[in-house]
Amino acid sequence: EVAFKPEHYENLVNGTHALRWNESFTEDIDGDGLEETTCFRATAIMWLDSNNDSNPERAIIYRAKYCTADRDGDGIDDFTMYQIEALNATDLNDNGVPEMIEALHLISTTWTNGTVVDSNTFLVGMVGVDLDEDGNAEKAAVAVAVIRQIDLTGDGTFESESIVYAIIAMHDFNDDGTPEKALAVIHTNIKLDLDGDGNINHEVQWTQIAFAKDRNWDGHVDDLRAAQFGETKFDNNSDGIVDSKTSGWLGLRIVDRNFDGQQDKVSMAQGWENEVDDDANGIPERHTKWFAASVVKDINADGNAEHIWFLVHAVDSTDTDADGNWDWENATAAGAEARDWNSDGNIDYYGGVRIYSQKTAEHSNGWGSEIVALWIIQAWDVNSDGNLYGVHAVNVVTVHWDNNSDGHWNTEWGQGNVWHGVDYQGDGNFEREIYVGYEKAISDDDADGNIEYSVEKITVHSRNSSSTGNLEHEYYFHLVQTKGNVSTAGIAQYENTTLVAYETWNNSHRQETQAVVLVVDSWDYDRDGTKEAETVHVHHDNRN
């Protein structure tokens, strides 16, 4: 409604005032006693007092200074400097006390000897807001920047550039003089153009960030977050394309969830990557990267973590001849978790896993070989007395070869093992143990589709003991199947099957042992599906 009244604009015009003046003078900037520098300064003061009560609602002070010097007397200025200062004050309720103040200070200098040009800039900015005028700013921020540029040949291309800036900001929600939120940022960037062709040969930058939070406004930080990032880049042949680079980052968070002043949760993560292209042909010779993360939780803040886990992953690739195909690539990942359910300091559950792979001789259809390995372990302490109740372990390894580079595995080998143990008494003696193992191998070294041999093995072994350690029951089973000279139709010229089984009982109800051995050999000489010869051997033993 006020905006539609002519009086509103008349008051703005009548209440706007300004003063301005200029001055010229000389200075001795290098301290040699001679005033060799000529300076010009312009100053302006503007204020708005729309109701003419002598309390301006807004006031602005601006001052600019410009200086030049010809120190060697050749008629060309070899030094220039300008400086800007500004202040802005806003009084929203027109009581003579500003609620918002903004300030700026900028200095820039340039030195030259006719060839080399060196420029430096320094900037500071600040803002503060105190709406209730109690002397405690509800919001405030400060920014600082430093910039430097060097031109070694005077052609306008900077061979070196750098910038560093920092920002700090805070927010005081309850206006008690202690901020509930605060943020800090620092960033640095450096560029080098060594040959002065306009393409950056080397660049480095890194950033650091921190954020603090007081969620319950008690004056103590209960949520802290921090991060850091850095990167280095190289253009090895100055063609404007990055050939090699290295980058890394780090993150951290610390939380006090129940506001007792103790850390309840700590989280961390870190990553790193490196890529190298030494000959600058666009094909990297090396590439490495890894990642790690972890979390620790102490929910009741008693010093005993209830939950811990971590994760790690890494990949390393190498192409020594830079043909675009990796010579080998190694990758691994690992993780673990631990839990203390009742927070008594004893780990009640632990689980860990690791995966590893190695690939070699990359080609257009895949890889020449591959190795994969897996390990898993789990352990339980159900009584939380420091003694293991159960353990579970798994191990798997596979190996593959592509002998003719057609993208299909010709020769393979694999093995898997599982073991599980239960210690009901927690005395270190497992009353129940179970093992299962499997192994398989296939060989087609000449990659003609005919398998030279294949072998499969299965093993099962279990044991049951009494609480005193006496063996009460045991079972063993082992089966091996072997095939030789197998055609593409899957028909083997020779087959062998060997089975060994054993079982024994030793308790108050039964004392008995049984064992059996079976061996079968067969031949199909022309591999037409009809066996020309077969022998069977069976051995059995039963004892009470």
C-alpha positions as CSV (number, residue, x, y, z in Angstrom):
1,E,0.0,0.0,0.0
2,V,2.8,2.4,0.8
3,A,4.5,1.8,-2.5
4,F,1.5,3.3,-4.3
5,K,1.7,6.6,-2.5
6,P,3.7,9.4,-4.1
7,E,4.8,10.6,-0.7
8,H,6.8,7.5,-0.2
9,Y,9.0,8.3,-3.2
10,E,9.2,11.9,-2.3
11,N,10.5,11.0,1.1
12,L,13.1,8.7,-0.5
13,V,14.3,11.5,-2.8
14,N,14.3,14.1,-0.1
15,G,15.9,11.8,2.4
16,T,18.8,10.7,0.2
17,H,22.1,12.6,0.8
18,A,25.6,12.2,-0.5
19,L,29.0,13.7,-0.2
20,R,31.9,13.2,-2.6
21,W,35.4,14.5,-2.9
22,N,38.6,13.6,-4.8
23,E,42.3,14.2,-3.9
24,S,45.6,13.7,-5.5
25,F,48.9,13.2,-3.7
26,T,52.3,11.5,-3.7
27,E,53.6,8.7,-1.5
28,D,56.9,6.9,-0.7
29,I,55.9,3.3,-1.0
30,D,59.3,1.7,-0.9
31,G,60.6,3.7,2.1
32,D,63.7,5.2,0.3
33,G,62.8,8.8,1.3
34,L,61.5,9.7,-2.2
35,E,57.9,10.2,-3.0
36,E,58.0,8.5,-6.3
37,T,54.3,7.3,-6.4
38,T,51.4,9.4,-7.6
39,C,48.1,8.6,-6.1
40,F,44.4,9.5,-6.7
41,R,41.7,8.9,-4.2
42,A,37.9,9.2,-4.5
43,T,35.7,9.2,-1.4
44,A,31.9,9.0,-1.3
45,I,29.4,9.0,1.6
46,M,25.8,8.3,0.9
47,W,22.9,7.9,3.4
48,L,19.2,7.5,3.4
49,D,17.1,9.2,6.1
50,S,13.6,9.0,4.6
51,N,11.8,10.5,7.7
52,N,14.5,13.2,8.3
53,D,15.0,12.2,12.0
54,S,18.8,12.4,11.7
55,N,19.0,8.6,12.1
56,P,19.8,7.3,8.6
57,E,18.1,4.0,7.8
58,R,21.1,3.2,5.5
59,A,24.6,4.6,5.2
60,I,27.3,3.7,2.7
61,I,31.0,4.8,2.8
62,Y,33.1,4.1,-0.3
63,R,36.7,5.0,-0.9
64,A,38.9,4.1,-3.9
65,K,42.6,4.7,-4.2
66,Y,44.7,4.4,-7.3
67,C,48.5,4.8,-7.4
68,T,51.2,4.5,-10.2
69,A,54.9,4.8,-10.1
70,D,57.7,4.9,-12.7
71,R,60.7,3.9,-10.5
72,D,63.3,3.4,-13.2
73,G,62.4,6.7,-15.0
74,D,61.8,5.2,-18.5
75,G,58.4,6.9,-18.9
76,I,56.5,3.7,-18.4
77,D,54.8,2.9,-15.1
78,D,56.3,-0.2,-13.5
79,F,54.0,-0.2,-10.4
80,T,50.2,0.2,-10.2
81,M,48.0,-0.2,-7.1
82,Y,44.4,0.2,-6.4
83,Q,42.6,-0.1,-3.1
84,I,38.8,-0.2,-2.5
85,E,37.2,0.1,0.9
86,A,33.4,0.0,1.4
87,L,31.1,0.0,4.4
88,N,27.3,-0.5,4.4
89,A,25.2,-0.1,7.5
90,T,21.5,-0.8,7.7
91,D,19.2,0.4,10.5
92,L,15.9,-1.4,10.0
93,N,14.0,0.1,12.9
94,D,15.5,3.6,12.5
95,N,16.7,3.9,16.1
96,G,20.2,4.9,15.4
97,V,21.8,1.5,15.9
98,P,22.5,-0.5,12.7
99,E,21.3,-4.2,12.7
100,M,23.3,-5.2,9.7
101,I,26.9,-4.2,8.8
102,E,28.7,-5.2,5.6
103,A,32.4,-4.3,5.0
104,L,34.8,-4.8,2.0
105,H,38.5,-4.2,1.7
106,L,40.3,-4.9,-1.6
107,I,44.0,-4.3,-2.5
108,S,45.5,-5.1,-5.8
109,T,49.1,-4.4,-6.9
110,T,51.0,-5.0,-10.1
111,W,54.8,-4.9,-10.5
112,T,56.6,-5.0,-13.9
113,N,60.1,-4.6,-15.1
114,G,59.0,-4.3,-18.8
115,T,59.0,-8.1,-19.2
116,V,57.9,-9.8,-16.0
117,V,54.5,-8.9,-14.6
118,D,53.6,-9.8,-11.0
119,S,50.0,-9.1,-9.8
120,N,48.8,-9.6,-6.3
121,T,45.2,-9.2,-5.0
122,F,44.0,-9.3,-1.4
123,L,40.3,-9.3,-0.5
124,V,38.4,-9.3,2.8
125,G,34.7,-9.2,3.2
126,M,32.5,-9.3,6.3
127,V,28.8,-9.2,7.2
128,G,27.1,-9.2,10.6
129,V,23.4,-9.2,11.5
130,D,22.2,-8.3,15.0
131,L,18.4,-7.9,14.7
132,D,17.7,-7.4,18.4
133,E,20.7,-5.0,18.9
134,D,21.9,-6.8,22.0
135,G,25.5,-7.0,20.8
136,N,25.3,-10.7,19.9
137,A,25.2,-11.2,16.1
138,E,22.6,-13.8,15.1
139,K,24.4,-14.3,11.8
140,A,28.0,-13.4,10.7
141,A,30.4,-14.3,7.9
142,V,33.9,-13.5,6.9
143,A,35.6,-14.2,3.5
144,V,39.2,-13.8,2.6
145,A,40.9,-14.2,-0.8
146,V,44.5,-14.0,-1.9
147,I,45.3,-14.1,-5.7
148,R,48.6,-14.0,-7.4
149,Q,49.4,-14.0,-11.1
150,I,52.9,-14.0,-12.8
151,D,53.5,-13.3,-16.5
152,L,57.2,-14.0,-17.2
153,T,57.3,-12.7,-20.7
154,G,54.7,-9.9,-20.7
155,D,52.6,-11.5,-23.4
156,G,49.4,-11.5,-21.3
157,T,49.7,-15.3,-20.6
158,F,50.2,-16.2,-16.9
159,E,52.9,-18.8,-16.4
160,S,51.8,-19.0,-12.7
161,E,48.5,-18.4,-11.0
162,S,47.3,-19.1,-7.5
163,I,44.2,-18.3,-5.5
164,V,43.5,-19.0,-1.8
165,Y,40.2,-18.2,-0.2
166,A,38.6,-18.9,3.1
167,I,35.0,-18.5,4.4
168,I,33.8,-18.6,7.9
169,A,30.1,-18.3,8.7
170,M,28.1,-18.8,11.9
171,H,24.4,-18.7,13.0
172,D,23.4,-18.1,16.7
173,F,19.7,-19.2,16.8
174,N,19.0,-18.3,20.4
175,D,21.2,-15.1,20.4
176,D,23.2,-16.1,23.5
177,G,26.6,-15.2,22.0
178,T,27.5,-18.9,21.2
179,P,26.7,-20.0,17.7
180,E,24.7,-23.2,17.2
181,K,26.0,-23.6,13.6
182,A,29.4,-22.8,12.2
183,L,31.0,-23.4,8.8
184,A,34.6,-23.0,7.6
185,V,35.9,-23.5,4.1
186,I,39.4,-23.1,2.8
187,H,40.3,-23.6,-0.9
188,T,43.6,-23.4,-2.7
189,N,44.3,-23.6,-6.4
190,I,47.7,-23.3,-8.1
191,K,48.3,-23.4,-11.9
192,L,51.6,-23.5,-13.8
193,D,52.0,-22.9,-17.6
194,L,55.7,-23.6,-17.8
195,D,56.1,-22.9,-21.6
196,G,53.6,-20.0,-21.6
197,D,51.4,-21.4,-24.5
198,G,48.1,-20.9,-22.6
199,N,47.8,-24.6,-21.7
200,I,48.2,-25.5,-18.0
201,N,51.0,-28.0,-17.5
202,H,50.5,-28.6,-13.8
203,E,47.5,-27.8,-11.6
204,V,47.1,-28.4,-7.8
205,Q,44.0,-27.7,-5.8
206,W,42.7,-28.8,-2.4
207,T,39.7,-27.9,-0.3
208,Q,39.0,-28.2,3.4
209,I,35.5,-27.9,4.9
210,A,34.3,-28.1,8.5
211,F,30.8,-27.8,9.8
212,A,29.9,-27.8,13.5
213,K,26.4,-28.0,15.0
214,D,25.0,-27.6,18.5
215,R,21.6,-29.3,18.2
216,N,20.3,-28.8,21.8
217,W,21.8,-25.2,22.2
218,D,23.8,-26.1,25.3
219,G,27.0,-24.5,24.1
220,H,28.7,-27.7,23.2
221,V,29.3,-29.1,19.7
222,D,27.4,-32.4,19.3
223,D,27.7,-32.9,15.5
224,L,31.0,-32.2,13.7
225,R,31.5,-32.9,10.0
226,A,34.7,-32.3,8.1
227,A,35.9,-33.1,4.6
228,Q,39.0,-32.6,2.6
229,F,39.6,-32.9,-1.1
230,G,42.9,-32.6,-3.1
231,E,43.9,-33.0,-6.7
232,T,47.0,-32.8,-8.8
233,K,46.9,-32.8,-12.7
234,F,49.6,-32.9,-15.3
235,D,49.5,-32.1,-19.0
236,N,52.8,-33.8,-20.1
237,N,52.8,-32.6,-23.7
238,S,51.0,-29.2,-23.2
239,D,48.2,-30.1,-25.6
240,G,45.5,-28.9,-23.2
241,I,44.5,-32.5,-22.3
242,V,45.2,-33.8,-18.8
243,D,47.5,-36.9,-19.0
244,S,48.1,-37.8,-15.4
245,K,46.2,-36.9,-12.2
246,T,46.1,-37.8,-8.6
247,S,43.1,-37.1,-6.4
248,G,42.1,-37.9,-2.8
249,W,39.4,-37.0,-0.3
250,L,38.6,-37.6,3.3
251,G,35.4,-37.3,5.3
252,L,34.7,-37.4,9.0
253,R,31.7,-37.1,11.2
254,I,31.5,-37.1,15.0
255,V,28.1,-37.2,16.8
256,D,27.1,-36.9,20.4
257,R,23.6,-38.2,20.1
258,N,22.5,-38.0,23.7
259,F,24.2,-34.7,24.5
260,D,26.3,-35.9,27.4
261,G,29.6,-34.6,26.0
262,Q,30.8,-38.0,24.9
263,Q,31.3,-39.2,21.3
264,D,28.6,-41.7,20.5
265,K,29.2,-42.2,16.8
266,V,32.3,-41.6,14.6
267,S,32.2,-42.1,10.9
268,M,35.1,-41.8,8.5
269,A,35.6,-42.3,4.7
270,Q,38.6,-41.9,2.5
271,G,39.3,-42.3,-1.2
272,W,42.3,-41.9,-3.5
273,E,42.9,-42.3,-7.2
274,N,46.0,-42.0,-9.4
275,E,46.1,-42.2,-13.2
276,V,49.4,-41.9,-15.1
277,D,49.9,-41.4,-18.9
278,D,53.6,-40.7,-19.2
279,D,53.8,-40.7,-23.0
280,A,50.7,-38.5,-23.3
281,N,49.1,-40.7,-25.9
282,G,45.7,-40.7,-24.2
283,I,46.2,-44.3,-22.9
284,P,47.2,-44.5,-19.2
285,E,50.0,-46.9,-18.2
286,R,48.8,-47.1,-14.6
287,H,45.6,-46.6,-12.7
288,T,45.2,-47.0,-9.0
289,K,42.3,-46.3,-6.8
290,W,41.1,-47.2,-3.3
291,F,38.4,-46.5,-0.8
292,A,38.0,-47.0,2.9
293,A,35.2,-46.3,5.3
294,S,34.5,-47.1,9.0
295,V,31.8,-46.4,11.7
296,V,32.2,-46.7,15.5
297,K,29.0,-46.5,17.6
298,D,29.0,-46.2,21.4
299,I,25.3,-45.5,22.0
300,N,25.4,-45.3,25.8
301,A,28.8,-43.5,25.8
302,D,30.3,-45.9,28.3
303,G,33.6,-46.3,26.4
304,N,32.6,-49.7,25.0
305,A,31.6,-49.6,21.4
306,E,28.4,-51.5,20.6
307,H,28.9,-51.6,16.9
308,I,32.0,-51.3,14.7
309,W,32.4,-51.9,11.0
310,F,34.8,-51.0,8.2
311,L,35.2,-51.4,4.5
312,V,38.2,-51.2,2.2
313,H,38.4,-51.5,-1.6
314,A,41.4,-51.1,-3.9
315,V,42.1,-51.6,-7.7
316,D,45.5,-51.4,-9.3
317,S,45.8,-51.7,-13.2
318,T,49.0,-51.6,-15.3
319,D,49.5,-51.3,-19.1
320,T,53.2,-51.2,-19.5
321,D,53.2,-50.9,-23.3
322,A,50.3,-48.5,-23.5
323,D,48.4,-50.5,-26.1
324,G,45.0,-49.9,-24.4
325,N,44.8,-53.4,-22.9
326,W,45.7,-53.8,-19.2
327,D,48.6,-56.2,-18.6
328,W,47.1,-57.0,-15.3
329,E,44.6,-55.7,-12.8
330,N,44.5,-56.5,-9.1
331,A,41.4,-55.8,-7.1
332,T,40.6,-56.4,-3.4
333,A,37.8,-55.6,-1.0
334,A,37.6,-56.3,2.7
335,G,35.0,-55.6,5.4
336,A,34.5,-56.5,9.0
337,E,31.8,-56.0,11.6
338,A,31.8,-56.4,15.4
339,R,28.9,-56.1,17.8
340,D,28.8,-55.9,21.6
341,W,25.1,-56.2,22.2
342,N,25.2,-55.6,26.0
343,S,28.1,-53.1,25.9
344,D,30.2,-55.0,28.5
345,G,33.4,-54.8,26.5
346,N,33.2,-58.4,25.1
347,I,32.6,-58.8,21.4
348,D,29.4,-60.9,21.0
349,Y,29.6,-61.1,17.2
350,Y,32.3,-60.7,14.6
351,G,32.1,-61.0,10.9
352,G,34.7,-60.5,8.3
353,V,35.0,-60.9,4.5
354,R,37.7,-60.4,1.9
355,I,37.5,-60.7,-1.9
356,Y,40.5,-60.7,-4.1
357,S,40.8,-60.9,-7.9
358,Q,43.7,-60.8,-10.3
359,K,43.3,-60.5,-14.1
360,T,46.0,-60.7,-16.7
361,A,46.5,-60.2,-20.4
362,E,43.4,-58.2,-21.4
363,H,42.3,-58.6,-25.0
364,S,39.4,-57.5,-27.2
365,N,37.2,-60.4,-25.9
366,G,38.1,-60.2,-22.2
367,W,41.1,-61.4,-20.2
368,G,43.7,-64.1,-20.6
369,S,43.4,-65.3,-17.0
370,E,41.5,-64.6,-13.8
371,I,42.0,-65.5,-10.2
372,V,39.2,-64.9,-7.6
373,A,39.5,-65.7,-3.9
374,L,36.9,-65.2,-1.2
375,W,37.3,-65.5,2.6
376,I,34.4,-65.3,5.1
377,I,34.6,-65.7,8.9
378,Q,31.9,-65.3,11.5
379,A,32.1,-65.8,15.3
380,W,29.5,-65.7,18.1
381,D,29.8,-65.3,21.8
382,V,26.2,-65.8,22.8
383,N,26.8,-65.7,26.5
384,S,29.0,-62.6,26.3
385,D,31.6,-64.1,28.6
386,G,34.6,-63.7,26.3
387,N,34.4,-67.3,25.0
388,L,33.4,-68.2,21.5
389,Y,30.2,-70.2,21.1
390,G,30.2,-70.7,17.3
391,V,32.6,-70.2,14.4
392,H,31.7,-70.2,10.7
393,A,34.4,-70.0,8.0
394,V,34.3,-70.1,4.2
395,N,37.0,-70.0,1.6
396,V,36.6,-70.1,-2.2
397,V,39.3,-69.8,-4.9
398,T,38.8,-70.0,-8.6
399,V,41.3,-69.8,-11.5
400,H,40.4,-69.5,-15.2
401,W,42.4,-69.3,-18.4
402,D,41.3,-68.3,-21.9
403,N,44.0,-70.1,-24.0
404,N,42.8,-68.8,-27.4
405,S,41.5,-65.3,-26.5
406,D,38.0,-66.0,-27.7
407,G,36.3,-64.8,-24.5
408,H,35.6,-68.3,-23.1
409,W,37.4,-70.0,-20.3
410,N,39.2,-73.2,-21.5
411,T,41.1,-74.3,-18.4
412,E,39.6,-73.9,-15.0
413,W,40.3,-74.8,-11.4
414,G,38.3,-74.0,-8.3
415,Q,38.1,-74.9,-4.6
416,G,35.6,-74.2,-1.9
417,N,35.8,-75.0,1.8
418,V,33.2,-74.5,4.6
419,W,33.8,-75.2,8.3
420,H,31.4,-74.7,11.1
421,G,32.1,-75.3,14.8
422,V,29.9,-75.0,17.9
423,D,31.3,-74.9,21.5
424,Y,28.3,-75.3,23.7
425,Q,30.3,-75.0,26.9
426,G,32.5,-72.1,25.8
427,D,35.6,-74.0,27.1
428,G,37.6,-73.9,23.8
429,N,36.6,-77.5,22.8
430,F,34.1,-77.6,19.9
431,E,31.4,-80.3,20.6
432,R,30.2,-80.1,17.0
433,E,32.3,-79.6,13.8
434,I,31.3,-79.8,10.2
435,Y,33.5,-79.4,7.2
436,V,32.5,-79.4,3.5
437,G,35.0,-79.1,0.7
438,Y,34.6,-79.1,-3.1
439,E,37.3,-78.9,-5.8
440,K,37.0,-79.0,-9.6
441,A,39.6,-78.8,-12.4
442,I,39.1,-78.7,-16.2
443,S,42.0,-78.6,-18.7
444,D,41.7,-77.7,-22.3
445,D,45.2,-76.2,-22.9
446,D,45.0,-76.2,-26.7
447,A,41.5,-74.7,-26.7
448,D,40.2,-77.2,-29.2
449,G,37.0,-78.1,-27.2
450,N,38.4,-81.5,-26.2
451,I,39.1,-81.6,-22.5
452,E,42.4,-83.3,-21.6
453,Y,41.1,-84.1,-18.1
454,S,38.6,-83.0,-15.5
455,V,38.5,-83.8,-11.8
456,E,35.8,-83.2,-9.2
457,K,36.2,-83.8,-5.5
458,I,33.7,-83.6,-2.7
459,T,34.6,-84.0,1.0
460,V,32.2,-84.0,4.0
461,H,33.5,-84.5,7.5
462,S,31.6,-84.0,10.8
463,R,32.4,-84.7,14.4
464,N,30.2,-84.7,17.6
465,S,31.8,-84.8,21.0
466,S,30.5,-84.9,24.5
467,S,30.9,-82.0,26.9
468,T,33.9,-83.8,28.4
469,G,35.6,-84.0,25.0
470,N,34.9,-87.7,24.2
471,L,34.2,-88.4,20.5
472,E,30.6,-89.7,20.2
473,H,30.0,-89.6,16.4
474,E,32.1,-89.0,13.4
475,Y,31.2,-89.1,9.7
476,Y,33.6,-88.8,6.7
477,F,32.7,-88.8,3.0
478,H,35.1,-88.3,0.1
479,L,34.2,-88.6,-3.6
480,V,36.6,-88.1,-6.5
481,Q,35.5,-88.3,-10.2
482,T,38.2,-88.1,-12.9
483,K,37.7,-88.0,-16.6
484,G,40.3,-88.1,-19.4
485,N,40.2,-87.1,-23.0
486,V,36.7,-85.8,-23.0
487,S,35.2,-85.0,-26.5
488,T,33.2,-81.9,-27.3
489,A,30.1,-84.0,-26.9
490,G,31.1,-84.6,-23.3
491,I,32.0,-88.3,-23.7
492,A,35.2,-89.3,-21.8
493,Q,37.6,-91.9,-23.1
494,Y,38.5,-92.8,-19.5
495,E,36.6,-92.3,-16.2
496,N,37.4,-93.1,-12.6
497,T,35.2,-92.8,-9.6
498,T,36.6,-93.3,-6.1
499,L,34.5,-93.1,-3.0
500,V,35.6,-93.4,0.6
501,A,33.0,-93.3,3.4
502,Y,33.5,-93.7,7.1
503,E,31.1,-93.4,10.1
504,T,31.5,-94.3,13.8
505,W,29.4,-94.1,16.9
506,N,30.7,-94.3,20.4
507,N,28.0,-93.5,23.0
508,S,25.9,-95.2,25.6
509,H,23.4,-96.4,23.0
510,R,25.7,-97.5,20.2
511,Q,29.3,-98.5,19.6
512,E,29.8,-99.2,15.9
513,T,32.1,-98.4,13.0
514,Q,31.4,-98.7,9.3
515,A,33.7,-98.0,6.3
516,V,33.3,-98.5,2.6
517,V,35.7,-97.9,-0.4
518,L,34.4,-97.9,-3.9
519,V,36.6,-97.7,-7.0
520,V,35.1,-97.7,-10.6
521,D,37.3,-97.5,-13.8
522,S,35.8,-97.5,-17.2
523,W,37.0,-97.0,-20.8
524,D,35.3,-95.9,-24.0
525,Y,38.2,-96.0,-26.4
526,D,36.4,-94.6,-29.5
527,R,34.2,-92.2,-27.4
528,D,30.9,-93.3,-29.0
529,G,29.0,-93.5,-25.7
530,T,29.4,-97.3,-25.3
531,K,31.9,-98.4,-22.7
532,E,34.3,-101.1,-23.8
533,A,35.6,-102.0,-20.4
534,E,34.7,-101.3,-16.7
535,T,36.1,-102.6,-13.4
536,V,34.5,-102.2,-10.0
537,H,36.2,-102.6,-6.7
538,V,34.2,-102.5,-3.4
539,H,35.7,-102.8,0.1
540,H,33.4,-102.7,3.2
541,D,34.1,-103.1,6.9
542,N,31.6,-103.1,9.8
543,R,32.7,-103.5,13.4
544,N,30.8,-103.4,16.7
